[in-house]
Amino acid sequence: MRRRRKLTGSFVRASWFCLVILAVITLSGPGCAPLRNRRCPAVCAPGADCVVFVADGAGNFQQASTHLKQLILRDQLPLNAATFEWSHGYLHTLADQTHYRWARMQGDRLAETILAYRAANPCVRIYVMGHSAGAAVVLTAVEELPPATVEGIVLLAPSISATYDLRPALSKVRCAIDVFHSRADWIYLGVATRIVGTIDRSHRIPAGRYGFRPVVGDPEEVALYSKLRQHAWEPADRQLGHNGGHYGAYQFDYLRANIVPIFLSAGSS
């Protein structure tokens, strides 16, 4: 009888795991563009003096970068946007979310890309944006760069632990790290990360739900964390297309109202 109960329990847990992963993959595209639009050419807006390198979330759906590029075209914004492909491949959501070493290796590659771009474009302001698991990629990249190479980092629903040490990245950005999080993101950053873990191999609270928890050891680090700006989702954001879920922060109206102004702020902190 005990053996039968044990087997039944294992079967139930395995079934729930498969169901959650299927839901994550299926729901990895509310508001997704058709597959033929999944890969967009880089946008080069006339007179742009700012570029945003975007690391999309797990599964290589490229929706955050695609929406930003489309908004730049729609509103004729003085921005460039470049998709940085780091994924294991299209629909490889689980591999991307659980392979932390791979994400950090790709972060090193992004750092090299940014340094090459900086050398060729010394006067252009550079930002990096990461959605979900892409947060690990952009944070790793900035940690490897010389100070003030990038203006700032924007993290949308980061699927990295809330206790991740931001001090190395905060010491490198010129202005700020802006984090957009939502307690309503309970499917991906609640159920799914509880089972498979965050990108940095933790089963603790993800930053994308509650924001980061500062790691402070001395007064200098308190000043360092003044560069961290955390933006919690509110029900009123539904009017901007953000329903509180994992994919709301890159919807067009929300991007226009809350994220694009960061890039257009001329580096003000």
N, C-alpha and C positions, 0 to 999 in steps of 0.2 A: 504493500500500500504506500509506504514512504517513497519507494522508488518511482511508483506511478505518479505521485504528487510532485516529486522532483522533476520528472520528465515533463509533466504538464506545465509546471511553473517555467521551465526553460523554454518550452514552446511558446508560452504567452509572451515572455520577455522578447524572444526573437521576433515574434509577430509584430509586437509594438515597435521594435527597432526598425523593421522593414517598412512598416506603415509610416513612421515619422520620416524616414529618409525619402520614401516615395512622395510624401507630401511636400517635403522641402524642395525636391527636384521639380515637382509639378508646379509648386507655388513660386518657383524662382523666376517667375515672369509675369506677375500681375502688371498689366500695362506694358508688356513687352512689345517691341516692334516686330514686324514679320521677319522671318529668318533671312530673307534677302537683304534686309537692312541691318543685320546684326553687325556687320563690319562697315564702318563709315570711314571715308577718307579723312585725313587730318584737315582741320579747318585752319585756313590762313586768312584771318580778317585783315583788311587793309589798315595799316597804321597801328596794328596791335603792338603793345609794349609789355604784354604779360602772357605767359604760357602756363597752362595747367597740365601736368602729367597725371593721368588717372589710372589707378590700379583697381579694376572692377572686382566684384566679389567672386566667390567660388562658382565654378561651372562655366566660366568664360561666356556669360550671356552678354556682357559688355553694355548693359543698359544704362548704367550711370554715365559712362563716357559718351554713349550715343546721345542721350538726352541733353547733356551739356553742349555737345557739338551742334545739335539741332537748334537749341535755344540761341546759341551764338549766331547762327545763320538767320533765324527768325527775327531777332532783335538787332541784328547788325552790331554786335558788341565788339569792342576793341580787345578781343581776347583770342588766343590760340588754345586749342585743346588737343592733346595727343594721348591716345590709348596705349598704355603699356601692358602688353600681353605677358602674363606670368603663369597662367593656368596650365595644368596637365593636359587640358583639352576641353572642347565643348561637352557639356553635361557631366564632366568629371568632378561633380560637386563634392562628393565625399572625400576623394583623394586630395583635393585642394584644401578642404577644411581640416584635415587630420595630418597633413604632412608639413609640419612646422619648419623642418630643416629646408625643405624645398622653398617655402615662402621666403625664408631669410636669404637663401642663395639668389633668388630672384630679386630680392631687395638690393643685394650687392650689385646685381646687373643694372638695376634702375639707377643706382648711385653713379655707375660708370656712364650711363646714358645722360644723366643730368650734368655731370662734369664736362662731357664732350659738348653738350649744348651750350653750357655756360662759356666755354672757351671760344665757341664760334659766335656767341651772342652776349657779349659782356654787359650790355646795358638793359637787357630784357629781364623783367622780374619773373621769378619762377615760383610756382606753387605746386604742391602735390596733393592729390585727393585720393582717398581710399574708401571703398565701400565694402562692408562686411569683412571677409577674410583678407581683402586687399589692404586693410589697415596694417597688418603685419609686414607687408611688402614695403609700404611707404615709410613706416617707422624705422625699419631696418635701413632703408636707403638714406634717410636723413641722419641717422646715427653715424653713418660712415662718411658723411660729407664734411668739408671744412665749415666752420661757423659762418652763418649769414649767407650761405650759398643759396638757400631758399628763403622766401619771405615767410611762408607758413605752411601748415598742414591742415587739411580739412578731412575729418573722419565721419563717414555716414554709417550709422548702425554698426560700429566696429564689433566683430565677433572675436574679440580678444579680451582677456580677463580684465576686470576692473582694477586689479592690483598690479597690472603691468607697469613697470618702472618707466615713466615718461621723462625722467630727468636727462638722459643722454640726448633725446630728441629736442627737448625744450632748450637745452644749452646750445643747440645748433641753429634753430630757426631765428630769423631776425625779428619777427613780430609775434606770432601766436600759433597755438594749436587749437582749432575749433572742433568741438565734438558734438555731434547731433545724435541724441539718444532718445529712446522711448520705452516706457514701461509697458506699453500696449504691444510691443514686439514679442509676443509670448510663444509664437509657433517656432520661429527659427532660433531666437535668442533665449527662449524659455525651454521648451520641450526638447528640441533637436540638440542644442548645445549641452543640455543636461545629460543626454545619452552619449553623444560622440565627443563632447568637450569643445572648448574654444580652440581657436587656431594655435594658441600657444600651449596646448595640451593641459588645460585646466578644466575642472568641472565646477569651478566657482562662478560667481556672478559675472556675466559678460558686461563690458563697458557700454555696449550698445543699448543696454536696458536702463542702467542706473548711472552711467557716467563713470569716469575714472576716480579712484581713491588716491589722493596724493600720498607719495612716499617722501616724508620730510624728516630730515635729520638735524639740520641746523638752520640759522636765520637766512643764510645765502640761498638755501633751497626753497625757503618760503617765498623769497623774491622771485626765484625761478618759476615757481608755480603760478605767479601772477600772469604768466604768458598762456596759461590754460583757460580757455573759455568754453564752458559747457552749456549746451542749449537743449533743454528738455522739451519733448513734444507736449503740446496742449490740445485739448479737443477743438479749439478754434482753428487749428491748423488744417482741419478737414476742409475748410473753405478754400485752401490752397492745394487740395488734392492729396494731402498727406493724411492717411487714415490711422496713422500710428504703427503700421506694420513695417516689415523689414525693407520694403521697397518704396516707402513714401517719400523719403528725403530727396529723391532725385526726380520727382514729378515736376513738370515744367513750372507751374505757378510757385511751388515751394522753392525750387531752385532760383527763380527770378527774385523772389522776395527776401530770401534768407542767405543764400550761398554765393550767388554772383556778386552781390555787393562787397563781399570779402575780397574777391579778386580785383574789384574795381576801386578799392580804397586807397590806391597809390601807396600801399605799404603802411598805412596808419595802423597802430595797434590799439 
